[in-house]
Amino acid sequence: MLGILAKLGIQEKSITKAQTGGPDGDLGSNEILLSSDRTTVIIDGGGVLYDPDGLDRAELVRLARAGADSSAFNESKLGRADSACW
């Protein structure tokens, strides 16, 4: 992914991502810990997180380091009124 973005001259921080697999799994947690994009959706066994402005990166990192799924996301970290945790 990073190679494709570099070839296209796009900075990772400028892209938006929806992610399946949450912060409690190996792949999902590594994606959160290693990426710098704007993640707007995470879908995992704990539920669905959605924030059109981007999910709070520090909160996602906290969950990834704790091995917690999306159900442990602090809802006060959601931005706009149309953001949600299901």
DSSP file (Angstrom, degrees, kcal/mol; ACC not computed):
  #  RESIDUE AA STRUCTURE BP1 BP2  ACC     N-H-->O    O-->H-N    N-H-->O    O-->H-N    TCO  KAPPA ALPHA  PHI   PSI    X-CA   Y-CA   Z-CA
    1    1 A M     >        0   0    0      0, 0.0     4,-2.6     0, 0.0     5,-0.2   0.000 360.0 360.0 360.0 -48.0    0.0    0.0    0.0
    2    2 A L  H  >  +     0   0    0      1,-0.2     4,-2.4     2,-0.2     5,-0.2   0.870 360.0  52.8 -63.2 -35.7    2.7    2.5    1.0
    3    3 A G  H  > S+     0   0    0      2,-0.2     4,-2.4     1,-0.2    -1,-0.2   0.902 109.3  48.5 -65.1 -41.7    4.6    1.7   -2.2
    4    4 A I  H  > S+     0   0    0      2,-0.2     4,-1.9     1,-0.2    -2,-0.2   0.932 112.1  48.9 -63.9 -45.9    1.5    2.4   -4.4
    5    5 A L  H  X>S+     0   0    0     -4,-2.6     5,-2.9     1,-0.2     4,-0.7   0.917 111.7  49.5 -60.5 -42.9    0.9    5.7   -2.5
    6    6 A A  H ><5S+     0   0    0     -4,-2.4     3,-1.0     1,-0.2    -1,-0.2   0.921 109.4  51.3 -62.5 -43.8    4.5    6.7   -3.0
    7    7 A K  H 3<5S+     0   0    0     -4,-2.4    -1,-0.2     1,-0.3    -2,-0.2   0.855 113.4  45.3 -61.9 -34.6    4.4    5.9   -6.7
    8    8 A L  H 3<5S-     0   0    0     -4,-1.9    -1,-0.3    -5,-0.2    -2,-0.2   0.510 113.8-118.7 -85.9  -5.5    1.3    8.0   -7.1
    9    9 A G  T <<5 +     0   0    0     -3,-1.0     2,-0.5    -4,-0.7    -3,-0.2   0.818  66.1 141.5  72.6  30.7    2.7   10.9   -5.0
   10   10 A I      < -     0   0    0     -5,-2.9     2,-0.3    -6,-0.2    -1,-0.3  -0.902  48.8-133.1-109.3 131.6    0.0   10.5   -2.3
   11   11 A Q    >   -     0   0    0     -2,-0.5     3,-1.9     1,-0.1     4,-0.3  -0.651  15.0-131.4 -81.9 137.9    0.7   10.9    1.4
   12   12 A E  G >  S+     0   0    0     -2,-0.3     3,-1.7     1,-0.3    26,-0.3   0.851 104.8  63.2 -57.3 -37.0   -0.8    8.3    3.6
   13   13 A K  G 3  S+     0   0    0      1,-0.3    -1,-0.3    24,-0.2    -2,-0.0   0.690  96.9  60.1 -62.4 -17.8   -2.2   10.9    6.0
   14   14 A S  G <  S+     0   0    0     -3,-1.9    -1,-0.3    23,-0.1     2,-0.2   0.538  90.0  86.2 -90.2  -5.9   -4.4   12.2    3.2
   15   15 A I    <   -     0   0    0     -3,-1.7    23,-2.6    -4,-0.3     2,-0.4  -0.642  66.7-139.3 -98.9 155.7   -6.3    9.0    2.5
   16   16 A T  E     -a   38   0A   0     -2,-0.2     2,-0.4    21,-0.2    23,-0.2  -0.879  21.9-166.5-109.8 142.1   -9.5    7.7    4.3
   17   17 A K  E     -a   39   0A   0     21,-2.4    23,-2.7    -2,-0.4    24,-1.1  -0.976  20.3-157.4-134.7 143.1   -9.9    4.1    5.2
   18   18 A A  E     -a   41   0A   0     -2,-0.4     2,-0.4    22,-0.2    24,-0.2  -0.964  26.7-158.2-109.1 136.0  -12.6    1.7    6.3
   19   19 A Q  E     -a   42   0A   0     22,-2.9    24,-2.4    -2,-0.4     2,-0.4  -0.955  16.5-159.1-125.7 130.4  -11.2   -1.3    8.1
   20   20 A T  E    S+a   43   0A   0     -2,-0.4    24,-0.2    22,-0.2    22,-0.0  -0.895  72.2  48.8 -99.8 138.2  -12.5   -4.8    8.7
   21   21 A G  S    S-     0   0    0     22,-3.0    23,-0.2    -2,-0.4    22,-0.1   0.358  82.1-125.7  96.8 123.7  -10.8   -6.5   11.6
   22   22 A G    >   -     0   0    0     20,-0.1     3,-1.4     1,-0.1     7,-0.4  -0.168  28.8 -84.7 -99.5-172.0  -10.5   -4.6   14.9
   23   23 A P  T 3  S+     0   0    0      0, 0.0    44,-0.3     0, 0.0    46,-0.2   0.569 117.1  66.4 -70.9  -9.4   -7.8   -3.6   17.3
   24   24 A D  T 3  S+     0   0    0     43,-0.2     2,-0.2    42,-0.1    45,-0.1   0.601  90.7  76.0 -87.6 -10.7   -7.9   -6.9   19.2
   25   25 A G  S <> S-     0   0    0     -3,-1.4     4,-2.6    43,-0.1     5,-0.3  -0.600  86.5-116.2 -99.9 161.9   -6.6   -8.9   16.2
   26   26 A D  H  > S+     0   0    0     -2,-0.2     4,-2.0     2,-0.2     5,-0.2   0.946 113.8  38.6 -59.2 -51.8   -3.0   -9.3   14.9
   27   27 A L  H  > S+     0   0    0      2,-0.2     4,-2.3     1,-0.2    -1,-0.2   0.929 118.8  47.2 -69.1 -44.9   -3.7   -7.7   11.5
   28   28 A G  H  > S+     0   0    0     -6,-0.2     4,-2.0     2,-0.2    -2,-0.2   0.911 113.9  46.6 -63.8 -43.5   -6.1   -5.1   12.7
   29   29 A S  H  X S+     0   0    0     -4,-2.6     4,-2.8    -7,-0.4    -1,-0.2   0.908 112.6  49.9 -67.6 -40.6   -3.9   -3.9   15.6
   30   30 A N  H  X S+     0   0    0     -4,-2.0     4,-2.3    -5,-0.3     5,-0.2   0.898 109.1  52.8 -63.6 -39.0   -0.8   -3.8   13.4
   31   31 A E  H  X S+     0   0    0     -4,-2.3     4,-1.5     2,-0.2    -1,-0.2   0.916 112.7  44.7 -62.1 -42.3   -2.7   -1.8   10.8
   32   32 A I  H  < S+     0   0    0     -4,-2.0    -2,-0.2     1,-0.2    -1,-0.2   0.934 116.1  45.7 -65.7 -46.7   -3.7    0.7   13.5
   33   33 A L  H  < S+     0   0    0     -4,-2.8    -2,-0.2     1,-0.2    -1,-0.2   0.800 120.8  37.4 -69.8 -29.5   -0.3    0.9   15.1
   34   34 A L  H  < S+     0   0    0     -4,-2.3    -1,-0.2    -5,-0.2    -2,-0.2   0.627 102.1  81.5 -99.8 -14.7    1.6    1.3   11.8
   35   35 A S     <  -     0   0    0     -4,-1.5   -22,-0.0    -5,-0.2    -4,-0.0  -0.459  47.2-169.4 -94.5 164.6   -0.7    3.4    9.7
   36   36 A S        +     0   0    0     -2,-0.1    -1,-0.1     2,-0.0    -4,-0.1   0.111  51.2 115.6-134.1  19.7   -1.2    7.2    9.6
   37   37 A D  S    S-     0   0    0    -23,-0.1     2,-0.8     1,-0.1   -21,-0.2  -0.117  76.9 -95.9 -77.7-178.1   -4.3    7.4    7.4
   38   38 A R  E     -a   16   0A   0    -23,-2.6   -21,-2.4   -26,-0.3     2,-0.6  -0.897  38.3-158.5-103.9 104.6   -7.7    8.7    8.6
   39   39 A T  E     +a   17   0A   0     -2,-0.8    16,-3.7    16,-0.3   -21,-0.2  -0.743  18.8 171.4 -87.0 121.3   -9.7    5.6    9.6
   40   40 A T  E     +     0   0A   0    -23,-2.7    11,-2.4    -2,-0.6     2,-0.4   0.678  63.7  32.1-102.5 -22.4  -13.5    6.4    9.4
   41   41 A V  E     -aB  18  50A   0    -24,-1.1   -22,-2.9     9,-0.2     2,-0.4  -0.999  53.1-178.2-140.2 136.4  -14.9    2.9   10.0
   42   42 A I  E     -aB  19  49A   0      7,-1.9     7,-2.7    -2,-0.4     2,-0.5  -0.995   7.2-172.4-130.7 130.7  -13.9   -0.2   11.9
   43   43 A I  E     +aB  20  48A   0    -24,-2.4   -22,-3.0    -2,-0.4     2,-0.3  -0.985  24.0 136.9-122.0 122.2  -16.0   -3.4   11.8
   44   44 A D  E >   - B   0  47A   0      3,-2.6     3,-1.4    -2,-0.5    -2,-0.0  -0.836  68.9 -74.1-148.2-173.0  -15.1   -6.3   14.1
   45   45 A G  T 3  S+     0   0    0      1,-0.3     3,-0.1    -2,-0.3    24,-0.0   0.714 125.5  57.6 -63.0 -20.9  -16.6   -8.8   16.3
   46   46 A G  T 3  S-     0   0    0      1,-0.2     2,-0.3    22,-0.0    -1,-0.3   0.642 119.2 -92.4 -84.6 -15.7  -17.3   -6.2   19.0
   47   47 A G  E <   -B   44   0A   0     -3,-1.4    -3,-2.6     2,-0.0     2,-0.4  -0.990  50.8 -49.9 144.4-152.4  -19.3   -4.0   16.7
   48   48 A V  E     -B   43   0A   0     -2,-0.3    38,-2.6    -5,-0.2     2,-0.4  -0.994  35.0-163.3-130.7 132.4  -19.0   -1.1   14.3
   49   49 A L  E     +BC  42  85A   0     -7,-2.7    -7,-1.9    -2,-0.4     2,-0.4  -0.950  14.4 177.2-112.4 136.0  -17.3    2.3   14.9
   50   50 A Y  E     +BC  41  84A   0     34,-2.4    34,-2.6    -2,-0.4    -9,-0.2  -0.973  16.1 155.4-144.2 127.0  -18.0    5.2   12.5
   51   51 A D    >   -     0   0    0    -11,-2.4     3,-2.2    -2,-0.4     4,-0.2  -0.861  27.2-154.8-145.6 111.6  -16.8    8.8   12.5
   52   52 A P  T 3  S+     0   0    0      0, 0.0     3,-0.1     0, 0.0   -12,-0.1   0.716  97.9  53.3 -62.3 -19.7  -16.9   10.6    9.2
   53   53 A D  T 3  S-     0   0    0      1,-0.2   -13,-0.1   -13,-0.1   -14,-0.1   0.499 129.4 -82.8 -89.9  -4.3  -14.1   12.9   10.4
   54   54 A G    <   -     0   0    0     -3,-2.2   -14,-0.3   -14,-0.2    -1,-0.2   0.189  45.1 -88.3 108.7 131.7  -11.9   10.0   11.4
   55   55 A L        -     0   0    0    -16,-3.7   -16,-0.3    -4,-0.2     2,-0.3  -0.409  58.4 -87.5 -67.4 144.9  -11.8    7.9   14.5
   56   56 A D     >  -     0   0    0     21,-0.3     4,-2.1     1,-0.2     5,-0.2  -0.364  37.3-153.6 -58.5 114.6   -9.7    9.2   17.3
   57   57 A R  H  > S+     0   0    0     -2,-0.3     4,-2.5     1,-0.2     5,-0.2   0.888  91.7  53.0 -62.1 -42.7   -6.2    7.8   16.5
   58   58 A A  H  > S+     0   0    0      1,-0.2     4,-2.1     2,-0.2    -1,-0.2   0.878 109.9  49.1 -62.5 -37.2   -5.0    7.8   20.2
   59   59 A E  H  > S+     0   0    0      2,-0.2     4,-2.2     1,-0.2    -1,-0.2   0.888 110.6  50.1 -69.5 -38.8   -8.1    5.9   21.2
   60   60 A L  H  X S+     0   0    0     -4,-2.1     4,-2.5     2,-0.2    -2,-0.2   0.911 110.8  49.5 -64.2 -41.7   -7.5    3.3   18.5
   61   61 A V  H  X S+     0   0    0     -4,-2.5     4,-2.6     2,-0.2     5,-0.2   0.905 108.4  53.7 -63.4 -41.2   -3.9    2.9   19.6
   62   62 A R  H  X S+     0   0    0     -4,-2.1     4,-1.7     1,-0.2    -2,-0.2   0.935 111.3  45.5 -57.9 -46.8   -5.0    2.5   23.2
   63   63 A L  H  X>S+     0   0    0     -4,-2.2     5,-2.3     1,-0.2     4,-1.1   0.911 112.1  51.3 -63.5 -42.9   -7.4   -0.4   22.1
   64   64 A A  H  <5S+     0   0    0     -4,-2.5     3,-0.4     1,-0.2    -2,-0.2   0.912 111.6  46.5 -62.1 -43.2   -4.7   -2.0   19.9
   65   65 A R  H  <5S+     0   0    0     -4,-2.6    -1,-0.2     1,-0.2    -2,-0.2   0.823 115.0  47.3 -69.3 -30.3   -2.1   -2.0   22.7
   66   66 A A  H  <5S-     0   0    0     -4,-1.7    -1,-0.2    -5,-0.2    -2,-0.2   0.601 107.6-125.4 -84.2 -12.1   -4.7   -3.4   25.2
   67   67 A G  T  <5 +     0   0    0     -4,-1.1     2,-0.3    -3,-0.4    -3,-0.2   0.808  60.2 148.6  69.6  30.1   -5.9   -6.1   22.7
   68   68 A A      < -     0   0    0     -5,-2.3    -1,-0.2    -6,-0.2   -43,-0.1  -0.666  42.1-128.6 -97.8 151.3   -9.5   -4.8   23.1
   69   69 A D    >   -     0   0    0     -2,-0.3     3,-1.9   -46,-0.2     4,-0.1  -0.250  40.9 -82.9 -88.8-176.2  -12.1   -4.9   20.4
   70   70 A S  G >  S+     0   0    0      1,-0.3     3,-1.9     2,-0.2   -22,-0.1   0.712 118.9  74.1 -63.5 -21.9  -14.3   -2.0   19.2
   71   71 A S  G 3  S+     0   0    0      1,-0.3    -1,-0.3   -24,-0.1   -23,-0.0   0.706  91.9  57.9 -65.8 -17.0  -16.8   -2.4   22.1
   72   72 A A  G <  S+     0   0    0     -3,-1.9    -1,-0.3     2,-0.1    -2,-0.2   0.392  76.9 125.1 -91.5   2.3  -14.2   -0.9   24.4
   73   73 A F    <   -     0   0    0     -3,-1.9     2,-0.8    -4,-0.1   -13,-0.1  -0.427  69.5-119.6 -64.6 132.4  -14.0    2.3   22.3
   74   74 A N    >   -     0   0    0      1,-0.2     3,-2.4    -2,-0.1     4,-0.1  -0.649  19.9-154.5 -75.5 107.7  -14.7    5.4   24.5
   75   75 A E  G >  S+     0   0    0     -2,-0.8     3,-1.7     1,-0.3    -1,-0.2   0.717  88.7  70.8 -60.9 -21.9  -17.7    6.9   22.8
   76   76 A S  G 3  S+     0   0    0      1,-0.3    -1,-0.3    -3,-0.0    -2,-0.1   0.654  88.6  66.2 -68.4 -12.5  -16.8   10.4   24.1
   77   77 A K  G <  S+     0   0    0     -3,-2.4   -21,-0.3   -21,-0.1    -1,-0.3   0.459  78.2 105.5 -86.8  -2.4  -13.9   10.3   21.6
   78   78 A L    <   -     0   0    0     -3,-1.7   -27,-0.1     1,-0.1   -23,-0.1  -0.547  59.8-152.3 -77.5 146.7  -16.4   10.3   18.6
   79   79 A G        +     0   0    0     -2,-0.2    -1,-0.1   -25,-0.1   -28,-0.0   0.906  57.7  34.2 -84.3 -93.4  -16.6   13.6   16.8
   80   80 A R  S >  S-     0   0    0      1,-0.1     3,-1.8     2,-0.1   -27,-0.0  -0.059  80.2-107.2 -70.7 165.1  -19.7   14.7   15.0
   81   81 A A  T 3  S+     0   0    0      1,-0.3    -1,-0.1     3,-0.0    -3,-0.0   0.764 118.4  58.5 -62.2 -26.6  -23.3   14.0   15.9
   82   82 A D  T 3  S+     0   0    0      2,-0.1    -1,-0.3     0, 0.0     2,-0.1   0.332  83.3 106.7 -89.8   9.6  -23.6   11.4   13.1
   83   83 A S    <   -     0   0    0     -3,-1.8     2,-0.3   -32,-0.1   -32,-0.2  -0.483  51.7-178.4 -77.8 157.5  -20.8    9.4   14.5
   84   84 A A  E     -C   50   0A   0    -34,-2.6   -34,-2.4    -2,-0.1     2,-0.4  -1.000  33.5-150.6-159.0 154.9  -21.7    6.1   16.1
   85   85 A C  E      C   49   0A   0     -2,-0.3   -36,-0.2   -36,-0.2   -38,-0.0  -0.999 360.0 360.0-122.3 125.8  -20.7    2.9   18.0
   86   86 A W              0   0    0    -38,-2.6   -37,-0.1    -2,-0.4    -1,-0.1   0.353 360.0 360.0-117.4 360.0  -23.0   -0.1   17.4
